[in-house]
Amino acid sequence: GIGRHAAVRVLPAGDQIVTGVSVWPAQPTVLWGVEGAVLLRTFLQAEDSVSFLDVSSCGRKLVTTGRWADMFVWDVATGQLEHRFRVQRDIVGGAALSWGGASIASFAERLVLLWHGRTGRLLRTDDMDGEIAAMATVDRAGGF
């Protein structure tokens, strides 16, 4: 069954959920069918557990972050790892994907960082006035 998980997101169609656990040794992120909690696919970041995860508004991309501050971008339909961004330790507190995964916003304490979703290049860094605890993406229509 689904069990206890640290991060959960519902895919846009509402018929699937993705879950991740932040335990050691690393456990896979899992895509489940909502009806009957059927395991559909797993995503394993081999040497790292999942701290945060997000699904793009279109439902095609998944981003996971781990305790070692790497970001992983996955194709939801195939389960294939598309990109692994090796970033500075402790720089990724969480992440959110844009529509289709073209860009990724991440945060660490007071910083918001914007990354190119395909190359992993850091595009900009903004220092906010207070510590950031969470972030969300806005879809193309302006909703969450």
N, CA, C and O of each residue as an XYZ file, in Angstrom:
576
protein
N       0.814     -1.194      0.000
C       0.000      0.000      0.000
C       0.853      1.251      0.000
O       2.079      1.180     -0.079
N       0.212      2.376      0.087
C       0.899      3.649      0.005
C       1.759      3.902      1.239
O       2.884      4.379      1.093
N       1.288      3.608      2.433
C       2.115      3.775      3.636
C       2.364      5.226      3.977
O       1.621      6.106      3.542
N       3.433      5.491      4.774
C       3.768      6.859      5.199
C       4.758      7.477      4.225
O       5.785      6.876      3.910
N       4.450      8.673      3.752
C       5.314      9.374      2.806
C       5.464     10.820      3.213
O       4.539     11.417      3.765
N       6.639     11.391      2.939
C       6.957     12.759      3.344
C       6.437     13.795      2.360
O       6.175     14.931      2.756
N       6.281     13.444      1.111
C       5.838     14.395      0.092
C       4.807     13.719     -0.802
O       4.991     12.575     -1.217
N       3.728     14.424     -1.093
C       2.654     13.873     -1.921
C       2.155     14.957     -2.865
O       1.950     16.094     -2.441
N       1.958     14.627     -4.131
C       1.346     15.539     -5.100
C       0.335     14.757     -5.929
O       0.550     13.592     -6.261
N      -0.766     15.416     -6.253
C      -1.770     14.850     -7.142
C      -1.468     15.354     -8.541
O      -1.259     16.552     -8.731
N      -1.439     14.455     -9.536
C      -1.219     14.885    -10.908
C      -2.448     15.638    -11.408
O      -3.550     15.404    -10.912
N      -2.281     16.541    -12.384
C      -3.375     17.409    -12.823
C      -4.659     16.691    -13.225
O      -5.744     17.227    -12.997
N      -4.579     15.508    -13.809
C      -5.787     14.797    -14.224
C      -6.567     14.256    -13.030
O      -7.741     13.909    -13.158
N      -5.912     14.184    -11.859
C      -6.580     13.744    -10.648
C      -6.660     12.241    -10.464
O      -7.203     11.775     -9.462
N      -6.130     11.465    -11.410
C      -6.232     10.007    -11.322
C      -4.950      9.328    -10.837
O      -4.904      8.107    -10.688
N      -3.902     10.136    -10.589
C      -2.637      9.582    -10.129
C      -2.046     10.502     -9.061
O      -2.273     11.711     -9.065
N      -1.278      9.896     -8.139
C      -0.538     10.672     -7.154
C       0.904     10.193     -7.161
O       1.193      9.049     -7.510
N       1.801     11.084     -6.770
C       3.208     10.724     -6.654
C       3.621     10.991     -5.210
O       3.284     12.026     -4.634
N       4.360     10.035     -4.636
C       4.765     10.130     -3.239
C       6.269      9.913     -3.121
O       6.868      9.181     -3.908
N       6.864     10.558     -2.130
C       8.288     10.385     -1.862
C       8.537     10.307     -0.372
O       7.785     10.881      0.415
N       9.580      9.607      0.022
C       9.923      9.478      1.434
C      11.332     10.005      1.673
O      12.212      9.883      0.820
N      11.526     10.590      2.843
C      12.826     11.132      3.207
C      13.430     10.253      4.299
O      13.460     10.629      5.471
N      13.908      9.085      3.899
C      14.513      8.128      4.830
C      15.809      7.602      4.235
O      16.055      7.721      3.035
N      16.619      7.028      5.084
C      17.850      6.392      4.622
C      17.818      4.947      5.034
O      17.488      4.678      6.189
N      18.138      3.980      4.171
C      18.602      4.182      2.800
C      17.479      4.693      1.894
O      16.295      4.566      2.205
N      17.887      5.268      0.776
C      16.957      5.902     -0.149
C      15.880      4.929     -0.613
O      16.148      3.760     -0.891
N      14.666      5.439     -0.689
C      13.522      4.687     -1.198
C      13.030      5.391     -2.461
O      13.182      6.607     -2.573
N      12.449      4.667     -3.406
C      12.010      5.322     -4.639
C      10.808      6.236     -4.430
O       9.984      6.010     -3.544
N      10.724      7.259     -5.251
C       9.511      8.043     -5.387
C       8.556      7.162     -6.188
O       8.988      6.467     -7.108
N       7.268      7.179     -5.853
C       6.333      6.239     -6.454
C       5.151      6.967     -7.079
O       4.589      7.883     -6.479
N       4.777      6.555     -8.288
C       3.568      7.026     -8.962
C       2.490      5.969     -8.747
O       2.677      4.798     -9.077
N       1.359      6.399     -8.189
C       0.265      5.496     -7.859
C      -0.975      5.857     -8.674
O      -1.211      7.028     -8.970
N      -1.756      4.856     -9.029
C      -3.101      5.078     -9.542
C      -4.008      5.297     -8.343
O      -3.974      4.516     -7.392
N      -4.819      6.348     -8.372
C      -5.667      6.668     -7.230
C      -6.659      5.538     -6.968
O      -6.862      5.155     -5.815
N      -7.265      5.012     -7.990
C      -8.236      3.928     -7.846
C      -7.525      2.662     -7.410
O      -6.810      2.054     -8.206
N      -7.701      2.261     -6.185
C      -7.105      1.031     -5.675
C      -5.655      1.147     -5.251
O      -5.037      0.134     -4.923
N      -5.086      2.353     -5.246
C      -3.690      2.567     -4.846
C      -2.747      1.611     -5.570
O      -1.923      0.946     -4.942
N      -2.874      1.548     -6.892
C      -2.062      0.660     -7.715
C      -0.724      1.320     -8.029
O      -0.691      2.441     -8.537
N       0.383      0.633     -7.730
C       1.711      1.145     -8.059
C       1.882      1.120     -9.579
O       1.753      0.069    -10.207
N       2.176      2.294    -10.170
C       2.327      2.402    -11.620
C       3.783      2.495    -12.062
O       4.159      1.946    -13.098
N       4.609      3.196    -11.267
C       5.989      3.452    -11.684
C       6.807      3.914    -10.488
O       6.268      4.479     -9.537
N       8.109      3.670    -10.542
C       8.997      4.175     -9.502
C      10.094      5.033    -10.120
O      10.460      4.861    -11.282
N      10.601      5.947     -9.328
C      11.681      6.858     -9.716
C      12.702      6.796     -8.596
O      12.394      7.206     -7.477
N      13.906      6.302     -8.850
C      14.880      6.131     -7.781
C      16.093      7.024     -7.990
O      16.812      6.891     -8.981
N      16.313      7.934     -7.049
C      17.558      8.704     -7.020
C      18.489      7.894     -6.133
O      18.439      7.986     -4.906
N      19.323      7.115     -6.758
C      20.065      6.011     -6.159
C      20.656      6.258     -4.783
O      20.406      5.476     -3.865
N      21.419      7.301     -4.611
C      22.112      7.482     -3.340
C      21.501      8.558     -2.463
O      22.147      9.012     -1.518
N      20.279      8.978     -2.745
C      19.693     10.076     -2.006
C      18.210      9.840     -1.760
O      17.516      9.280     -2.608
N      17.731     10.264     -0.607
C      16.308     10.187     -0.310
C      15.632     11.472     -0.777
O      16.307     12.466     -1.042
N      14.314     11.457     -0.878
C      13.549     12.597     -1.382
C      13.204     13.549     -0.254
O      12.648     13.144      0.766
N      13.541     14.830     -0.445
C      13.156     15.864      0.506
C      11.879     16.571      0.062
O      10.970     16.788      0.863
N      11.818     16.927     -1.212
C      10.662     17.610     -1.785
C      10.412     17.063     -3.184
O      11.308     16.506     -3.818
N       9.185     17.229     -3.651
C       8.875     16.882     -5.036
C       7.781     17.800     -5.541
O       7.015     18.369     -4.764
N       7.721     17.935     -6.861
C       6.671     18.718     -7.505
C       6.411     18.133     -8.879
O       7.296     17.530     -9.487
N       5.199     18.313     -9.362
C       4.794     17.883    -10.694
C       4.429     19.131    -11.485
O       3.765     20.027    -10.964
N       4.862     19.191    -12.746
C       4.524     20.348    -13.576
C       3.008     20.422    -13.775
O       2.309     19.415    -13.658
N       2.511     21.619    -14.075
C       1.076     21.830    -14.262
C       0.493     20.988    -15.383
O      -0.691     20.654    -15.362
N       1.321     20.643    -16.361
C       0.844     19.815    -17.469
C       0.880     18.324    -17.108
O       0.307     17.501    -17.823
N       1.558     17.971    -15.992
C       1.617     16.588    -15.542
C       2.663     15.726    -16.213
O       2.703     14.518    -15.979
N       3.520     16.317    -17.048
C       4.505     15.521    -17.792
C       5.858     15.416    -17.102
O       6.615     14.487    -17.382
N       6.176     16.335    -16.219
C       7.497     16.366    -15.575
C       7.353     16.289    -14.060
O       6.378     16.769    -13.481
N       8.348     15.673    -13.439
C       8.437     15.545    -11.992
C       9.818     16.027    -11.581
O      10.811     15.664    -12.210
N       9.894     16.836    -10.541
C      11.186     17.223     -9.979
C      11.243     16.716     -8.546
O      10.287     16.858     -7.784
N      12.374     16.126     -8.192
C      12.604     15.702     -6.815
C      13.911     16.320     -6.349
O      14.838     16.513     -7.136
N      13.972     16.627     -5.067
C      15.214     17.114     -4.483
C      15.559     16.206     -3.320
O      14.685     15.604     -2.696
N      16.839     16.121     -3.042
C      17.287     15.248     -1.973
C      18.057     15.990     -0.917
O      18.301     17.191     -1.033
N      18.438     15.272      0.111
C      19.137     15.916      1.209
C      20.530     16.377      0.826
O      21.116     17.198      1.531
N      21.076     15.875     -0.268
C      22.392     16.322     -0.729
C      22.273     17.473     -1.718
O      23.265     17.866     -2.331
N      21.061     18.020     -1.880
C      20.806     19.233     -2.656
C      20.951     19.062     -4.164
O      21.162     20.046     -4.873
N      20.845     17.859     -4.660
C      20.740     17.662     -6.104
C      19.263     17.743     -6.484
O      18.382     17.447     -5.676
N      19.008     18.152     -7.735
C      17.650     18.135     -8.266
C      17.601     17.120     -9.401
O      18.530     17.009    -10.200
N      16.500     16.385     -9.451
C      16.308     15.360    -10.473
C      15.026     15.684    -11.222
O      13.990     15.923    -10.601
N      15.082     15.695    -12.570
C      13.895     15.932    -13.382
C      13.575     14.640    -14.128
O      14.425     14.068    -14.809
N      12.338     14.201    -13.982
C      11.888     12.921    -14.520
C      10.778     13.118    -15.544
O      10.026     14.090    -15.472
N      10.675     12.192    -16.501
C       9.535     12.106    -17.400
C       8.508     11.220    -16.699
O       8.782     10.047    -16.445
N       7.338     11.759    -16.385
C       6.338     11.009    -15.630
C       5.839      9.800    -16.415
O       5.641      8.733    -15.834
N       5.633      9.945    -17.726
C       5.071      8.856    -18.530
C       5.998      7.652    -18.637
O       5.539      6.510    -18.628
N       7.302      7.904    -18.739
C       8.242      6.797    -18.945
C       9.009      6.411    -17.685
O       9.531      5.300    -17.592
N       9.078      7.324    -16.714
C       9.870      7.076    -15.515
C      11.356      7.337    -15.707
O      12.149      7.101    -14.795
N      11.742      7.820    -16.880
C      13.147      8.063    -17.177
C      13.659      9.346    -16.528
O      12.982     10.374    -16.526
N      14.864      9.260    -15.982
C      15.538     10.443    -15.461
C      16.005     11.264    -16.660
O      16.770     10.775    -17.491
N      15.546     12.508    -16.749
C      15.934     13.369    -17.866
C      17.157     14.206    -17.529
O      18.043     14.383    -18.365
N      17.205     14.719    -16.315
C      18.318     15.583    -15.925
C      18.601     15.425    -14.444
O      17.692     15.248    -13.633
N      19.864     15.492    -14.113
C      20.276     15.585    -12.714
C      21.127     16.836    -12.602
O      22.161     16.960    -13.259
N      20.687     17.753    -11.771
C      21.415     18.984    -11.569
C      22.218     18.850    -10.290
O      21.644     18.703     -9.211
N      23.517     18.899    -10.395
C      24.378     18.871     -9.212
C      24.621     20.316     -8.804
O      25.364     21.049     -9.457
N      23.996     20.695     -7.739
C      24.110     22.075     -7.267
C      24.816     22.078     -5.922
O      25.074     21.023     -5.343
N      25.122     23.253     -5.437
C      25.855     23.375     -4.180
C      25.084     22.735     -3.034
O      23.859     22.828     -2.964
N      25.809     22.094     -2.151
C      25.197     21.470     -0.982
C      24.399     22.505     -0.194
O      24.832     23.643     -0.016
N      23.239     22.090      0.268
C      22.344     22.905      1.085
C      21.747     24.092      0.338
O      21.259     25.027      0.973
N      21.773     24.080     -0.987
C      21.174     25.199     -1.712
C      19.730     24.927     -2.113
O      19.008     25.868     -2.444
N      19.283     23.674     -2.096
C      17.919     23.357     -2.514
C      17.098     22.912     -1.318
O      17.314     21.829     -0.774
N      16.148     23.758     -0.907
C      15.228     23.388      0.155
C      13.988     22.738     -0.405
O      13.395     21.873      0.239
N      13.590     23.135     -1.581
C      12.428     22.601     -2.271
C      12.421     23.150     -3.672
O      13.215     24.034     -3.995
N      11.537     22.645     -4.517
C      11.524     23.077     -5.913
C      10.111     23.029     -6.468
O       9.264     22.278     -5.985
N       9.871     23.840     -7.489
C       8.594     23.865     -8.192
C       8.877     24.003     -9.680
O       9.756     24.763    -10.084
N       8.131     23.268    -10.490
C       8.312     23.258    -11.945
C       7.346     24.199    -12.645
O       6.205     24.362    -12.212
N       7.805     24.819    -13.727
C       6.912     25.598    -14.578
C       6.150     24.640    -15.500
O       6.399     23.434    -15.495
N       5.236     25.179    -16.275
C       4.495     24.397    -17.252
C       5.484     23.671    -18.161
O       6.334     24.322    -18.769
N       5.404     22.366    -18.272
C       6.271     21.593    -19.153
C       7.691     21.429    -18.651
O       8.493     20.755    -19.298
N       8.028     22.027    -17.512
C       9.355     21.865    -16.948
C      10.434     22.718    -17.573
O      11.617     22.412    -17.424
N      10.057     23.796    -18.280
C      11.050     24.657    -18.931
C      11.929     25.392    -17.923
O      13.086     25.700    -18.210
N      11.378     25.670    -16.741
C      12.185     26.292    -15.691
C      11.813     25.685    -14.347
O      10.729     25.128    -14.167
N      12.745     25.809    -13.410
C      12.561     25.271    -12.067
C      12.906     26.379    -11.083
O      13.969     26.993    -11.175
N      12.007     26.629    -10.146
C      12.301     27.546     -9.060
C      12.624     26.700     -7.836
O      11.937     25.720     -7.549
N      13.666     27.081     -7.125
C      14.009     26.375     -5.899
C      14.243     27.403     -4.805
O      14.397     28.594     -5.077
N      14.267     26.929     -3.565
C      14.512     27.857     -2.474
C      15.438     27.244     -1.442
O      15.553     26.026     -1.310
N      16.092     28.134     -0.718
C      16.955     27.764      0.396
C      16.961     28.942      1.359
O      17.516     29.999      1.059
N      16.343     28.753      2.510
C      16.228     29.794      3.516
C      15.632     31.062      2.923
O      14.423     31.093      2.694
N      16.410     32.113      2.660
C      15.893     33.386      2.148
C      16.051     33.539      0.644
O      15.625     34.547      0.080
N      16.650     32.569     -0.008
C      16.942     32.694     -1.436
C      15.926     31.959     -2.302
O      15.497     30.853     -1.972
N      15.549     32.585     -3.409
C      14.788     31.924     -4.468
C      15.704     31.878     -5.677
O      16.257     32.898     -6.088
N      15.860     30.688     -6.244
C      16.761     30.504     -7.383
C      15.955     30.014     -8.577
O      15.104     29.138     -8.430
N      16.212     30.564     -9.745
C      15.531     30.153    -10.968
C      16.532     29.458    -11.871
O      17.590     30.010    -12.174
N      16.204     28.249    -12.302
C      17.082     27.397    -13.102
C      16.475     27.141    -14.471
O      15.253     27.103    -14.611
N      17.313     26.967    -15.474
C      16.860     26.514    -16.783
C      16.531     25.031    -16.633
O      17.372     24.255    -16.178
N      15.330     24.636    -17.007
C      14.853     23.284    -16.769
C      15.528     22.189    -17.564
O      15.437     21.019    -17.193
N      16.201     22.534    -18.642
C      16.844     21.503    -19.458
C      18.361     21.448    -19.277
O      18.965     20.381    -19.388
N      18.970     22.591    -19.001
C      20.431     22.618    -18.880
C      20.903     22.637    -17.431
O      22.045     22.281    -17.141
N      20.022     23.053    -16.522
C      20.413     23.170    -15.123
C      21.189     24.427    -14.813
O      21.708     24.584    -13.708
N      21.276     25.329    -15.784
C      22.003     26.578    -15.578
C      21.208     27.495    -14.658
O      20.001     27.669    -14.830
N      21.894     28.077    -13.681
C      21.265     29.022    -12.774
C      21.025     30.326    -13.519
O      21.971     30.937    -14.017
N      19.765     30.761    -13.601
C      19.409     31.961    -14.340
C      19.401     33.212    -13.466
O      19.818     34.282    -13.908
N      18.928     33.081    -12.227
C      18.912     34.231    -11.336
C      18.721     33.785     -9.894
O      18.218     32.696     -9.619
N      19.132     34.650     -8.991
C      18.987     34.421     -7.560
C      18.391     35.678     -6.947
O      18.865     36.784     -7.210
N      17.363     35.518     -6.135
C      16.738     36.645     -5.449
C      16.759     36.397     -3.953
O      16.397     35.316     -3.487
N      17.187     37.405     -3.202
C      17.208     37.333     -1.745
C      15.902     37.951     -1.235
O      15.619     39.117     -1.511
N      15.117     37.181     -0.500
C      13.835     37.649      0.019
C      14.017     38.217      1.429
O      15.074     38.052      2.037
N      12.991     38.881      1.938
C      13.068     39.503      3.261
C      12.924     38.521      4.421
O      13.320     38.836      5.543
N      12.367     37.346      4.172
C      12.161     36.388      5.252
C      12.452     34.979      4.776
O      12.603     34.738      3.578
N      12.529     34.052      5.714
C      12.804     32.661      5.366
C      11.625     32.071      4.613
O      10.471     32.351      4.939
N      11.907     31.270      3.622
C      10.887     30.646      2.770
C      10.658     29.228      3.263
O      11.611     28.477      3.474
N       9.397     28.859      3.447
C       9.074     27.521      3.940
C       8.511     26.621      2.852
O       8.616     25.399      2.952
N       7.911     27.204      1.809
C       7.299     26.402      0.749
C       7.096     27.270     -0.476
O       7.142     28.498     -0.392
N       6.870     26.627     -1.622
C       6.549     27.358     -2.839
C       5.590     26.525     -3.670
O       5.486     25.312     -3.490
N       4.887     27.192     -4.588
C       3.954     26.516     -5.474
C       4.065     27.159     -6.854
O       4.552     28.281     -6.992
N       3.615     26.447     -7.853
C       3.613     26.990     -9.209
C       2.198     27.468     -9.560
O       1.204     27.015     -8.993
N       2.154     28.375    -10.491
C       0.894     28.866    -11.030
C       0.778     28.336    -12.446
O       1.729     28.437    -13.221
N      -0.380     27.766    -12.803
C      -0.512     27.195    -14.138
C      -0.749     28.278    -15.177
O      -0.838     29.459    -14.843
N      -0.850     27.878    -16.428
C      -0.965     28.834    -17.538
C      -2.200     29.708    -17.434
O      -2.205     30.837    -17.924
N      -3.255     29.193    -16.794
C      -4.496     29.964    -16.653
C      -4.477     30.874    -15.436
O      -5.426     31.625    -15.212
N      -3.415     30.816    -14.651
C      -3.302     31.663    -13.484
C      -3.765     31.024    -12.188
O      -3.769     31.682    -11.148
N      -4.158     29.748    -12.226
C      -4.589     29.048    -11.013
C      -3.473     28.193    -10.451
O      -2.382     28.131    -11.016
N      -3.747     27.538     -9.344
C      -2.758     26.665     -8.732
C      -2.977     25.237     -9.152
O      -2.235     24.350     -8.733
